[in-house]
Amino acid sequence: MPHLASDLNSITHVPIAKIPASGIRAFADKIADIPDLIKLTLGEPDLNTPDHVKQAAIQSIQNNESHYSAQKGTPKLRQAISDYLKRKQNLNYQPDQEIIATVGATEALTATMLALFQPGDQIIVPTPAYALYFPLIKFTKAELITINTAKSNFILTPLALSKTLAKYPHAKAIILNYPTNPTGREYTSEVLAQLATIIKKHQIYIISDEIYSELTYDCAHVSIAQYLPEQTLIINGVSKSHAMTGYRIGYIAGPEELISLIAKMHAFMVTAPSNPAQAAAAEALINGDQDPAQSRQIYQKRRDYIVKSLNKMGLKTITSEGAFYVFSKIPAEYGKNDEAFALDLAHKAKVGGTPGSAFGEGGEGYIRFSYAASEANLHTAMTRIKNFLLKKDEKK
Ligand SMILES: Cc1ncc(COP(=O)(O)O)c(C=O)c1O
C-alpha cells in the first residue's frame, strides 16, 4: 500500500483539505456499525427503478451506444427535458442552447457553482439547507450569507429576503431548494411569486434546486422560473422522481448566457453523462409520468403515519408537504445538542436520524428522519423511539 513520500507532504496543503467532509456522511459513519439499527438517515428512494426505464438502459447497451454522447447530453434526453418542463411547468427551454444533462443534480450544482462563483461573491442560502451547498460555496471562496428560516416554519419569507438584500445589495445568487431537504417544506405559488417580485428588482440570479419536485403531497410543485425565467437556473433530475439515484442523471435549464458557461465547466468535469443512463432518463421523462404518481401515494401514507406518531410521542414535527423527510424538534432536555440526541437514539433505541445541525444555521435542536424506508421498518422505528422516550421519562 503506497504512502506518500514524507518530503511530498506539503502537496496535501491544498484548499480542499480545509473543507470538512459532509457532516451527514460523518454522522452516518459514526453509527454505521450499530447492530440492528433502522436507518432513517437515507436520502434516497427505497423503491425500485420502473421496469420500462431499466429496459431503456439495457436497450442502449445492446445498441452499442458506447461512444461519448454530445457533451450537453443526447439530443433525445434534452428534448425530453424540454418537453417535460413545458408539460409540467409551462416553461420554454431550447434543447440545444438552454439545457445540459448532468451526472446527477450533484454535478449540476457543482458545475454551476464552479463556473459562476468567484472569490468574494455573496451567495444567499436560506437555512437549514442541503449540506452540499456549503462546501461548494467555500471551495469557490465565495461568501455564504445565510437566512435562518427556523422561526418562520422553515420557509423563507419575503420580508426576510428583502431585509437580507437590503443588507447585501451586491449579493450575486440565491440558492433555493423546494421541496426542501432537510425539512420537507414546499413553497406555495403565492410565496414564490412574492419572492420573485423582490428578486426581480436586484441583479441576482436564483439557483433553484427542484430535485424533489415530483414528490409533493398536498399541492402541485411550481417552479420559481414561472415568474422569473430570465434570472433562474433550474436544477432537477430523475434521481428522486424515478428512484434512479444510482443512474446519476440530472439537468440544468436556464438562460443561454449562463448555460454556455456552465456547459464548459461540465465538459471539463465529465465530458458527458453515460449513454445507458441518459437513455433511461429520457424514457422516464417521456413515458414515466405515472411512476412518481405511484411513489407519491406510498410516501404520503408513510409521511402521514410518521408525522402523527412523532407528534404523539412529543417530538414536535411539522407536516412536511414534500420530499421524504420530516424535521422534528428534539426533547427539551437535550437543548440544542441534536448530535447527542441522535447518538442516544442510535445507540439506545437503534434508530438512525440525522442531526439537524448538519444542515446549517437553524437546524440545531432538530433531527431529520427520512421516510424512504419500508412501512415495517417505520413501524418498528416509531415503536423503538416511543419506548426510548418513555423509559427516559420514567428515570427522571
Ligand atoms: C436538495 C438536493 N439536491 C441535490 C441532490 C443530489 O441529487 P442527485 O442524486 O441527483 O445528485 C440531493 C440528494 O440528496 C438533494 O437532497
The ligand as an SDF file (V2000), in Angstrom:
LIG
                    3D

 16 16  0  0  0  0  0  0  0  0999 V2000
  -31.6620   19.0400   -2.2690 C   0  0  0  0  0  0  0  0  0  0  0  0
  -30.8330   18.0730   -3.0430 C   0  0  0  0  0  0  0  0  0  0  0  0
  -30.2290   18.4900   -4.1670 N   0  0  0  0  0  0  0  0  0  0  0  0
  -29.4840   17.6530   -4.8930 C   0  0  0  0  0  0  0  0  0  0  0  0
  -29.2860   16.3380   -4.5150 C   0  0  0  0  0  0  0  0  0  0  0  0
  -28.4110   15.4520   -5.3480 C   0  0  0  0  0  0  0  0  0  0  0  0
  -29.1600   14.6940   -6.2610 O   0  0  0  0  0  0  0  0  0  0  0  0
  -28.5020   13.6490   -7.2330 P   0  0  0  0  0  0  0  0  0  0  0  0
  -28.5540   12.3200   -6.5630 O   0  0  0  0  0  0  0  0  0  0  0  0
  -29.3200   13.6910   -8.4840 O   0  0  0  0  0  0  0  0  0  0  0  0
  -27.0910   14.0550   -7.4760 O   0  0  0  0  0  0  0  0  0  0  0  0
  -29.9010   15.8550   -3.3540 C   0  0  0  0  0  0  0  0  0  0  0  0
  -29.6850   14.4670   -2.8990 C   0  0  0  0  0  0  0  0  0  0  0  0
  -29.9750   14.0830   -1.7990 O   0  0  0  0  0  0  0  0  0  0  0  0
  -30.7000   16.7490   -2.5990 C   0  0  0  0  0  0  0  0  0  0  0  0
  -31.3120   16.3590   -1.4660 O   0  0  0  0  0  0  0  0  0  0  0  0
  1  2  1  0
  2  3  1  0
  2 15  2  0
  3  4  2  0
  4  5  1  0
  5  6  1  0
  5 12  2  0
  6  7  1  0
  7  8  1  0
  8  9  2  0
  8 10  1  0
  8 11  1  0
 12 13  1  0
 12 15  1  0
 13 14  2  0
 15 16  1  0
M  END
$$$$
